[in-house]
Amino acid sequence: MVGGTLRDIRAEVRSLSCPDGDYEVLCGRSGTAPSATSGLSFPDRHAAGEAAELASEYRSVLRRYDPAAPYCDPLVHEASSSQIPPLATDAGDRRTRFTSFCHDVAGAVFESLSESGHREVESAAMETYLTLAEVVGDEDDYCLTMVWSLMSEMDVRLSADEQTAVVEQAASVFASERTPNPVGATLRNLESVGFLDGYTVRPLTGGESARSTAGEAARRWEVTFGDYALAERTGRIPTLPIAVDLLTRTPTRCVEFIDGEALSDARWRLRLQVSPEIPSDGLVSVDVAENRWLHDSGVTPSQENRE
C-alpha cells in the first residue's frame, strides 16, 4: 500500500539523520524542506545526499497516482537558521505550492493510516481517488481529489477518536513551528499556497464559545475565509488540511474545531479552540449550521438584503 511505502521511505531518511547535524536537505524550488526531510538534519554531506535521493523517491511514489505531482529538486545545504531563497519565482509557483501542499498532507495521512493499522480506510481512499480521477477534467485537480478522498473515507469509516489519532500522527511528521498566533499563521500559509483567500481571525471570549467550560489556558477563535478549495455544501466542511497545518504549530496542545457556517456562496466561518485540556476533535470535518447559503450557492448576503 502507498502509506506503507511512504512510511518506509521516511523511516530510512530518519535513520540517516542525527540531532543538530551540520547538513540539511531543502527543495531547490521552494527553499523549504521536502516532507520526507522536514525537521531533520544530517551528520555529513553523504548522509544528506542519500536523504535527498529518498526525498525524491517519496514524491515519486505519489507521482505514480498523480502525474502532476511537482518535482522538489532536493539539494544538500549546510544547516542554517535562515531560509534558503527559492530558485523559482514565476507565476506558476503558487500552483506548484498548492500541489505540493496537497501532496504533503495526503502523503502524511496515508502514512498515518498505515501506521495506525487502518488498511481498509487507506485502500478505500485510494480506490475513491482513482475512481474520481477518471472523471476529473484537469490533472491539476488530482492532488485536491486525493485529499478529498482521504477526508471522505476517514469521515465515514473512522470514529472521532480514531480520526483524531490519525490526524495528530500525520501532523507529527512535520517540523514543529511554534508561533504566538498559530491560527493566523496557518491561514496565512493556506492563503499563500492558494487553498483559501481573504481570511480574518477574531479571538473569542469565553462567553462567545460553545466550549466555555475550558480552562483559562484555552484560546478560541472565529475565522472566516473565502474560496476554500475543499468547500462543500453537504452539511459539513472539511477541516483536514487546516488541522494538519495547525497541529504543527501547536505541538503540545489539542485543537478542536467547534462548528462552521456558510456565509455566502464563497465564504465560510469556523470556530475553533486550542487547549491543553480538551481533547482534539473535528480534525477531519465539522458540522455546518443550516442556512440558505449552505444549499443555495447563488445567493449572497447582499442579495438577501434586497429581498
N, C-alpha and C positions, 0 to 999 in steps of 0.2 A: 504493500500500500504506500501511497505517496507520503503520508505522515511518517511512517517508519523510516523511509529512505531519507527524508529531510532530517529526522531526529538523529539518524546515524551519522550524517554528514556533520551536523552541529557538534555531536559528541567527539568526533575526530578533531574538529577545529579546537575544541576546548582542551583536548589532550595535548595540543601543541602550545597552549597559552601558559602564562605564568603571571602572578601578581606583579605589578609595577615593572613590566617588561619595557625594553628600550625601543620596541618597534610596534607598529600598529598597521592595520590594513584599512584603507579608505577607498571609496569609489572615486575614480578619476573624473567622473562626470559631475557628481554632486558635492564632493569633498567631505562626505559623511561615511560612516562605517556601513558596509553591507549588513543585512540582517544576520548572516551567519557569524560575523565577527564583532557584532555590537557589544561594546563594553569590555572587549578583550585586548590584551597586549601580549607580546611575544618576546622570548628571551634573545633571539638573534634574527638576522635577516633571512636565514634559511628557513627557520620555522614559520616566519611571517609569510615567506614566499609560498610555502606549502598551504598555509591557511588561505592565501589569496586564490590559489587554484581551487580549493574546496569551496570558497565563496562563489566562484563562477559555476562550479558544479551544482551547488544548491539552486541557483537561479535557473540553470539548465533543466533541472528536474521539473520546475514549474513551467518552463517553456515547452515541455512535451505536451502540455494540455492547453497552453495559451501561447501561440506563436508570436504574439505582440509583447510578451514579457521582455522588458528592456535589458540590454547588456549593462552590467555595472562597472566593468573595467577596473577591477580591484588592483590597487597599487600599494606597495610597501613604503611606509614612511617612518622616519624616526618619530617616536612618541612626542607629542607636543600638546600643550594646553590650548593652543589656538586652532581654529578650524582651517583646514586647507581650502583655498579658493577653488571653486568648481572650474572645470575646463570648458564646459558648455554653457553658453549664455543666450542661445537663440530662443525664439518664441515657442518652439516646441518643447522647451524644458518643462513647462508646467504639466503638459500631458505626460511626460516621462515621470515626473514626480508623482502624479496621480496613479499611474500604473504601478510604479514601484511601491507606493504606499499600500495599494490593494494587495499586491503580492506578498508584501511583508506581513500584513495582517493574516491573509489566508494561509501562508506557509506556517506561521506560528500556531494558528488554530489547528491546522492539520496535525502538526507535531503534538500538540497538547491532547487532541483526541486519541492519537495513537498511544501516547504515554499513559493516558488515563484508562486505556482498555476499551474505549468506545469505538470499536472497529466497525460496528454496524452503522453508526452515525457517519463515520468517515466515508464508508462505502456509499451510503445513501446520498451524502452531499456531493460526492464526485459524480454519481450517476445522474443526479439532478442537474449538475453543471453541464455534463456532456450532452444531456438531452436539450437543455436550453441553448447551448452553444450552436446547435444545428439551426436554430431559428433566429438567433441574434444577427442582425444585418451588418453590424460593424465590428470588426475584430478588436477595435479599441475598447469595446464594451465587455470583452470576455473577462477581464480582471474583476470588474464590478459584479458580473454574473457569478463569478466564483465566490466572492464574499457573500453575496445574497444567498447562494445555495447553502453555504455553511450556516448562515444565520437561520434560514428557514428550517433546515433539518434539526438543528440544535433546539429550536423553539418547540418543535412538536415531539421530539424523541428523548429529550433530557429533562429531568426535574430541575427546579430552580436552583437547588444546591449543586447539582451536577453542572449546570451551566456556569455557575459562579466559579467552581473549581477549575473548569476547563479554561475560562477566560483569564482568570488570575494566573494560571500556569502559562498561558500563551504570552501574557504581558511580561512575565518574569524573564523571558529570554532576551529582552531588550535592555540596554543600559538604562539605569535609573537617571532621571533628570529632575532633581528637586528644584522647585521654584516657589516663590511666595504666593503666586497666583496660578495654581495648576490648571484650573478650568479655563482661564483666559489663554494660557499657553497652549492648551490642547486645541481650542477653537482656532487660535491663530495658525497653528500647524495645519489643521484640516483646511483652512481657507487658503493657505499657501500652496497646497497641493491640488486645489480645485475641488475638494469634496463638499464644500459649502461656500456660501458667500454672504457677506454683510451680517456679522453676528453682533449681539450685545450680551453683556454679562452684568447681572444685578445681584448683589448679596442680599439674602433674605434674613429677616429677624426670626426668632423662634415662633412668634405668633403667626407668621405667614406660611409656615411649613406644616405639612400634614404629619411630620415626624417631630413634633415639638418636645417629645419625651427624651430626645437625645441629650447627651451630656453637654457641658459647656464647651468641650473641645470640638464638637461638631460644627462644621461650616456648611452653609446651604446657599445655593444659587438658583436663580432663574435665568435661563439663557434663551435667546431667540436667534434664529439664523434662517437664511433663505437658500434656495436652490440646492437642497440637500440631495446628494447623489443617490441615497437609498430611501428617499421619501416614498411612503406607501399610503394608501387610503383603505386599509383593511382593519382599522381599529387598533393597530399597534404601530409604533415607529421603531425601526431597528436602531439599536444603540451600540452594537458590537464594535465598530471601528472607533467610535468615540471612547468606549470603555477601555479598549486595549491601550490607546494612547494615554488616556488619563491615568490609568493604573501605573504606567511607567513613571509618572510624576508624583505619585503618592504611594511609594513602596511600603510604608509602614502603616497605612490606613486603608479603610474599606470605602468603597464607592457604591452609593445607592442611587439609582435613577428612580424617582418617585412617580412621576406621571408626565404626560405630554399633551399637546393640543395643536391642532392645525389652526393657524391664524389667518391664512389666506390661501390662494391657490399655490403659492410657492414658499410660504413662510411657516415656521414651526416654533413651538415653545417647549422647553423641557425644564423640569425642576429636578435637582439632584443635591446630594449632600455627600461630604467626605467626613468620615468619623472613625476614631479608633475603637468605638464601642459597638455600633450597629453593623451586623454582617453585610457584606456586599450583596446587591440584588439588582435585578433589571439590567444585567450586563449584556444581554443578547437583544432584547426588545422590551418595550414598556407600553402599557395601555395608553391610549389617546382618548381624550374627552370627546364625547359625542356632540357634534355640532354640524351646522350646514356645510361648513368648509371642508369637513372631513370627507364628505361624499360628493360635493359639487365643486370640482376643481376650477370651474369657470367663474365662480363668484368671489369677489374681493370685498374687503370691508367698506371701501368707498361706494361700491355698487349697492351694498345692503343699505347704507345710509340714505341713498337716493330713493329707496323703495318706500 
